[in-house]
Amino acid sequence: MNNSQLLYALALQAVPNIGDITAKKLILHCGSPETVFKESKASLLKIEGIGTQTIKNITASKHLKSAEKELTFMEKESIQGLYFEDSGYPFKLKHCVDGPIVLFQKGSIDWKNHPIISIVGARKMTTYGLAQCEKIIETLAVFNPIIVSGFAYGTDITAHKAALKHQLQTVGCMAQGLQHTYPKSHLKYRNLIENQGGFVTDFWSTAAMDPSNFLRRNRLIAGLSEATIVIESAEKGGSLVTAALALDYNREVFALPGRITDSQSRGCHNLIKTKNAHLVSMPADIPYVLNWSLETQKRVVQKKLFIELSSDEKIIYNYLKKEEKSALDVIAIACEIPTSKAAYLLLNLELKGVCRPLPGKEFELV
């Protein structure tokens, strides 16, 4: 989108009482953001839900002036404005009825040809939740996904840091203009994330910081991805709001179980109990349910094989390297590993692109 059209899209965002759904309705009727401001009053009145007060708001000249200031600010701060009909606009978000007509983005995000996963959870996470969050991202890394979260305390920053560790793109959804960092203690992660992903928001630089912004921000977290993973949650909380939004968008939701006595897992247990989320019994459940295929991924793991394999995985790898192929039960006996654990390890090796299953529960190296 050229700057002229982006200017009018921003101006439409600035009109009071016109949300993204109504804005899209106006653009569809008129043909473009610019023609919305040039359309006759009689034509606009034909649109369902558009009354005289809305038209009066649209025709006020101050909105274009505000848009000019915001566009100047964006250019100064190297912030991109992604229009919802542009090819560069995130594909999944484009299919959300209330996705922003302009998404502000800063960093080096490549939205194309990557699976996208959102990870949310408690701000005061347990050591169990932290370890499982890191393990999930470590397992998914072979698929080269983009990890989306909210840049907040606890689960969010754990997910971002784990993505950085495994050289994955990570995207922080912000509840304010992109010139601000919240919480301020996370400022040290800004450059790292912008160099290996970036930040998005639909809040202008002039937006006031307000707790209610987080609810609006959550729709971006849910809408950008094909699935949302809830690591930990109490009975109520923002993570459950994000999960509900993901379900409304017809996306998959996963929840990590904890002990039945853990208050930080009650929200996850309720999601699983009500069949609103898939149970994550092991990280490999996620790509299995989503039907991700390693054949479509370009990440080569063999070059870093012994860095990425656990000690038990190395035992199985070395055994298969010697035997060429073998059955699950034989592998378990030869490697002195319980069959159930061997099955889990073989699945991990398959997900890492190291081995593949054969008929008759046999396995061989790739």
C-alpha positions as CSV (number, residue, x, y, z in Angstrom):
1,M,0.0,0.0,0.0
2,N,1.4,3.4,-0.9
3,N,1.6,6.2,1.7
4,S,-1.4,8.0,0.4
5,Q,-3.7,5.0,0.9
6,L,-2.1,4.2,4.2
7,L,-2.7,7.8,5.3
8,Y,-6.5,7.4,4.7
9,A,-6.5,4.0,6.4
10,L,-4.9,5.6,9.5
11,A,-7.5,8.4,9.3
12,L,-10.3,5.9,9.3
13,Q,-8.7,4.2,12.3
14,A,-8.8,7.6,14.0
15,V,-12.6,8.2,13.5
16,P,-14.4,7.8,16.9
17,N,-16.8,4.9,17.3
18,I,-15.6,3.1,14.1
19,G,-14.0,-0.2,15.0
20,D,-12.2,-2.5,12.6
21,I,-15.4,-4.4,11.7
22,T,-17.2,-1.2,10.7
23,A,-14.1,0.2,9.0
24,K,-13.9,-2.9,6.8
25,K,-17.6,-2.6,6.0
26,L,-17.0,0.9,4.8
27,I,-14.0,0.0,2.7
28,L,-15.8,-2.9,1.1
29,H,-18.7,-0.6,0.2
30,C,-16.6,2.3,-1.1
31,G,-13.7,0.5,-2.6
32,S,-10.8,1.9,-0.6
33,P,-10.0,3.9,2.6
34,E,-9.6,7.1,0.5
35,T,-13.0,6.8,-1.2
36,V,-14.7,6.4,2.2
37,F,-13.8,10.0,2.9
38,K,-15.0,11.1,-0.5
39,E,-18.2,9.1,-0.7
40,S,-21.5,11.0,-0.6
41,K,-23.6,11.1,2.5
42,A,-26.5,9.5,0.7
43,S,-24.3,6.5,-0.3
44,L,-22.9,6.1,3.2
45,L,-26.4,6.1,4.7
46,K,-27.2,3.0,2.7
47,I,-24.6,1.0,4.7
48,E,-26.2,-1.0,7.6
49,G,-25.2,0.5,10.9
50,I,-24.0,3.8,9.5
51,G,-25.9,6.8,10.8
52,T,-25.6,10.6,10.5
53,Q,-23.4,11.0,13.6
54,T,-20.9,8.4,12.1
55,I,-20.9,10.3,8.8
56,K,-20.3,13.6,10.7
57,N,-17.3,12.0,12.4
58,I,-15.9,10.8,9.1
59,T,-16.1,14.2,7.5
60,A,-14.2,15.9,10.3
61,S,-10.9,17.2,8.8
62,K,-8.9,16.6,12.1
63,H,-8.6,12.8,11.4
64,L,-6.5,13.3,8.3
65,K,-4.3,15.7,10.3
66,S,-3.9,13.1,13.0
67,A,-3.1,10.5,10.5
68,E,-0.4,12.7,8.9
69,K,1.3,13.1,12.3
70,E,1.2,9.4,13.0
71,L,2.6,8.6,9.6
72,T,5.5,11.0,10.2
73,F,6.1,9.3,13.5
74,M,6.1,5.9,11.9
75,E,8.7,6.9,9.3
76,K,10.9,8.4,12.0
77,E,10.7,5.3,14.2
78,S,11.0,2.8,11.3
79,I,7.6,1.4,12.0
80,Q,5.7,-0.4,9.2
81,G,2.0,0.0,8.7
82,L,0.6,-3.2,7.3
83,Y,-2.8,-2.7,5.6
84,F,-5.2,-5.7,6.0
85,E,-5.5,-6.2,2.3
86,D,-1.8,-6.1,1.6
87,S,0.1,-9.3,0.8
88,G,2.5,-8.7,3.7
89,Y,-0.3,-8.6,6.3
90,P,-0.2,-11.8,8.5
91,F,-2.3,-14.4,6.7
92,K,-4.1,-15.8,9.7
93,L,-5.0,-12.4,11.1
94,K,-6.4,-11.4,7.8
95,H,-9.1,-13.9,8.4
96,C,-10.2,-12.5,11.7
97,V,-13.3,-10.3,11.3
98,D,-12.0,-7.8,13.9
99,G,-8.4,-7.9,12.8
100,P,-7.0,-4.3,12.6
101,I,-7.2,-2.5,9.3
102,V,-3.6,-1.3,10.0
103,L,-1.2,-3.4,12.0
104,F,1.9,-1.6,13.2
105,Q,5.1,-3.6,13.0
106,K,8.7,-3.1,14.0
107,G,11.6,-5.5,13.5
108,S,12.5,-8.1,10.9
109,I,9.5,-10.4,10.9
110,D,9.1,-12.9,8.0
111,W,5.5,-14.0,8.2
112,K,5.5,-16.3,5.2
113,N,6.3,-20.0,5.0
114,H,6.4,-20.5,8.8
115,P,3.9,-22.2,11.1
116,I,2.9,-19.7,13.8
117,I,2.2,-20.6,17.4
118,S,1.1,-18.4,20.3
119,I,2.2,-19.3,23.8
120,V,0.4,-17.7,26.8
121,G,0.2,-18.4,30.5
122,A,0.5,-17.1,34.1
123,R,2.7,-14.1,34.9
124,K,3.7,-15.9,38.1
125,M,4.6,-19.2,36.6
126,T,5.9,-22.2,38.5
127,T,9.3,-23.9,37.9
128,Y,7.3,-26.7,36.3
129,G,5.6,-24.3,33.9
130,L,8.9,-22.7,33.0
131,A,10.6,-26.0,32.3
132,Q,7.7,-27.3,30.2
133,C,7.4,-24.1,28.2
134,E,11.1,-24.3,27.3
135,K,10.8,-28.0,26.5
136,I,7.8,-27.4,24.2
137,I,9.7,-24.7,22.2
138,E,12.8,-26.9,22.1
139,T,10.7,-29.8,20.6
140,L,8.9,-27.5,18.1
141,A,12.1,-25.8,17.0
142,V,12.7,-28.4,14.2
143,F,9.6,-27.1,12.5
144,N,11.0,-23.5,12.5
145,P,7.8,-21.8,13.8
146,I,7.3,-18.2,14.8
147,I,6.6,-17.9,18.5
148,V,4.1,-15.3,19.4
149,S,3.4,-14.0,22.9
150,G,2.7,-10.8,24.9
151,F,6.1,-9.7,26.1
152,A,4.8,-9.7,29.7
153,Y,6.3,-11.3,32.9
154,G,6.4,-15.0,33.4
155,T,5.2,-17.2,30.5
156,D,5.5,-14.6,27.8
157,I,9.1,-13.6,28.3
158,T,10.0,-17.3,28.9
159,A,8.6,-18.1,25.5
160,H,10.4,-15.2,23.8
161,K,13.7,-16.1,25.4
162,A,13.4,-19.8,24.5
163,A,12.6,-18.9,20.9
164,L,15.7,-16.7,20.8
165,K,17.8,-19.5,22.3
166,H,16.7,-21.9,19.5
167,Q,17.1,-19.3,16.7
168,L,13.4,-19.0,16.1
169,Q,11.6,-15.8,15.1
170,T,9.6,-14.4,18.0
171,V,6.9,-11.7,18.0
172,G,5.8,-9.6,20.9
173,C,2.2,-8.3,20.8
174,M,2.1,-4.9,22.6
175,A,-0.7,-3.2,24.4
176,Q,0.6,0.3,23.6
177,G,2.5,2.2,20.9
178,L,5.7,0.6,19.7
179,Q,7.8,3.5,21.0
180,H,7.1,2.3,24.6
181,T,8.4,-0.8,26.3
182,Y,6.3,-2.5,29.0
183,P,7.4,-3.8,31.4
184,K,10.4,-1.5,31.4
185,S,12.5,-4.3,32.9
186,H,12.2,-6.1,29.5
187,L,13.9,-3.3,27.6
188,K,17.1,-5.4,27.5
189,Y,15.3,-7.9,25.2
190,R,14.0,-5.3,22.7
191,N,16.9,-5.3,20.3
192,L,17.4,-9.1,20.5
193,I,13.7,-9.7,19.5
194,E,13.7,-7.0,16.8
195,N,16.7,-8.7,15.2
196,Q,15.1,-12.1,15.3
197,G,11.5,-11.2,14.9
198,G,9.8,-8.1,16.2
199,F,6.8,-6.4,17.7
200,V,3.3,-5.6,16.6
201,T,0.4,-3.6,17.9
202,D,-2.7,-1.8,16.6
203,F,-2.3,1.1,19.2
204,W,-1.2,4.4,17.9
205,S,1.8,6.2,19.4
206,T,-0.7,8.6,21.2
207,A,-2.6,5.8,22.9
208,A,-2.7,6.1,26.7
209,M,-1.4,3.2,28.7
210,D,-4.4,1.5,30.2
211,P,-5.1,-2.0,31.7
212,S,-8.0,-2.5,29.3
213,N,-5.5,-2.4,26.4
214,F,-4.4,-5.9,27.3
215,L,-7.8,-7.4,26.3
216,R,-7.6,-5.8,22.9
217,R,-4.0,-6.9,22.6
218,N,-5.0,-10.5,23.3
219,R,-7.0,-10.8,20.0
220,L,-3.7,-10.2,18.1
221,I,-2.0,-13.0,20.0
222,A,-4.9,-15.4,19.2
223,G,-5.4,-14.2,15.7
224,L,-1.9,-14.3,14.4
225,S,-1.4,-18.0,15.0
226,E,-2.9,-21.3,14.0
227,A,-2.9,-22.5,17.6
228,T,-2.6,-21.1,21.1
229,I,-0.8,-23.1,23.9
230,V,-1.8,-22.3,27.5
231,I,1.1,-23.2,29.8
232,E,-0.4,-22.4,33.2
233,S,-3.5,-20.4,34.3
234,A,-5.6,-19.9,37.4
235,E,-9.4,-20.2,37.1
236,K,-9.6,-16.7,35.7
237,G,-7.0,-14.7,33.7
238,G,-5.9,-13.1,30.5
239,S,-4.6,-16.4,29.1
240,L,-8.1,-17.9,29.2
241,V,-9.4,-14.8,27.4
242,T,-6.8,-15.4,24.7
243,A,-7.8,-19.1,24.5
244,A,-11.5,-18.1,24.1
245,L,-10.6,-15.7,21.3
246,A,-8.6,-18.4,19.6
247,L,-11.7,-20.7,19.8
248,D,-13.8,-17.9,18.3
249,Y,-11.4,-17.7,15.4
250,N,-11.7,-21.4,14.9
251,R,-8.1,-22.1,15.9
252,E,-6.7,-24.9,17.9
253,V,-6.1,-24.5,21.7
254,F,-3.7,-26.7,23.7
255,A,-3.4,-26.8,27.5
256,L,-0.7,-28.2,29.7
257,P,-2.0,-30.2,32.7
258,G,-0.6,-29.9,36.2
259,R,-1.3,-31.6,39.5
260,I,-5.0,-31.4,40.5
261,T,-4.0,-29.4,43.6
262,D,-2.1,-26.7,41.7
263,S,-4.0,-23.5,41.6
264,Q,-1.9,-22.3,38.6
265,S,-3.2,-25.2,36.6
266,R,-7.0,-24.9,37.2
267,G,-7.6,-22.8,34.2
268,C,-5.8,-25.4,32.0
269,H,-7.7,-28.3,33.6
270,N,-11.0,-26.5,32.9
271,L,-10.1,-26.0,29.3
272,I,-9.3,-29.7,28.9
273,K,-12.3,-30.8,31.0
274,T,-14.7,-28.8,28.8
275,K,-13.0,-30.1,25.7
276,N,-12.0,-26.6,24.7
277,A,-8.3,-27.5,24.5
278,H,-6.2,-30.5,23.5
279,L,-4.3,-32.1,26.4
280,V,-0.5,-31.7,26.1
281,S,0.8,-34.9,27.5
282,M,4.1,-34.4,25.7
283,P,5.4,-31.7,23.4
284,A,5.1,-34.0,20.4
285,D,1.3,-33.9,20.8
286,I,1.2,-30.4,19.3
287,P,2.7,-31.0,15.8
288,Y,0.8,-34.3,15.7
289,V,-2.6,-32.6,16.2
290,L,-1.7,-29.8,13.9
291,N,-0.5,-32.3,11.3
292,W,2.8,-30.5,10.7
293,S,5.0,-32.3,8.2
294,L,8.8,-32.3,8.6
295,E,9.1,-32.7,4.8
296,T,8.0,-29.1,4.4
297,Q,10.7,-27.7,6.7
298,K,14.1,-26.7,5.6
299,R,15.9,-26.8,8.9
300,V,18.8,-29.3,8.8
301,V,19.5,-30.9,12.1
302,Q,22.1,-33.4,11.1
303,K,24.9,-30.7,11.2
304,K,24.2,-30.1,14.9
305,L,23.1,-33.7,15.7
306,F,25.1,-34.4,18.8
307,I,24.4,-30.9,20.2
308,E,20.6,-31.3,19.9
309,L,20.2,-35.0,21.0
310,S,19.8,-36.0,24.6
311,S,22.1,-38.8,26.0
312,D,19.3,-41.4,25.6
313,E,18.6,-40.2,22.1
314,K,22.2,-40.6,21.2
315,I,22.2,-44.2,22.4
316,I,19.3,-45.0,20.1
317,Y,20.8,-43.1,17.3
318,N,24.1,-45.0,17.6
319,Y,22.3,-48.3,17.8
320,L,20.3,-47.6,14.6
321,K,23.4,-46.3,12.9
322,K,24.9,-49.8,13.5
323,E,21.9,-51.9,12.8
324,E,20.4,-49.8,9.9
325,K,16.8,-50.6,11.0
326,S,15.2,-52.3,14.0
327,A,11.9,-52.9,15.8
328,L,10.7,-50.9,18.8
329,D,10.9,-53.8,21.3
330,V,14.4,-54.8,20.0
331,I,15.6,-51.2,20.3
332,A,14.3,-51.0,23.8
333,I,16.1,-54.3,24.9
334,A,19.3,-53.5,23.1
335,C,19.6,-50.0,24.5
336,E,18.4,-51.0,27.9
337,I,15.6,-48.5,27.9
338,P,11.9,-49.2,28.9
339,T,9.7,-49.7,25.8
340,S,7.4,-46.7,26.6
341,K,10.4,-44.4,27.0
342,A,12.0,-45.8,23.8
343,A,8.8,-45.0,21.9
344,Y,8.8,-41.4,23.2
345,L,12.5,-41.0,22.3
346,L,11.9,-42.4,18.8
347,L,9.1,-40.0,18.3
348,N,11.4,-37.1,19.4
349,L,14.0,-38.4,16.9
350,E,11.4,-38.5,14.2
351,L,10.3,-34.9,15.0
352,K,14.0,-33.8,14.8
353,G,14.3,-35.4,11.4
354,V,16.8,-38.0,12.5
355,C,14.8,-41.2,12.0
356,R,11.6,-42.4,10.4
357,P,9.0,-45.2,11.2
358,L,8.6,-48.2,9.0
359,P,5.8,-50.9,8.8
360,G,5.8,-53.4,11.6
361,K,6.9,-50.8,14.3
362,E,10.4,-50.7,12.9
363,F,12.6,-47.6,12.6
364,E,15.6,-46.5,10.6
365,L,17.8,-43.4,10.4
366,V,16.9,-40.8,7.7
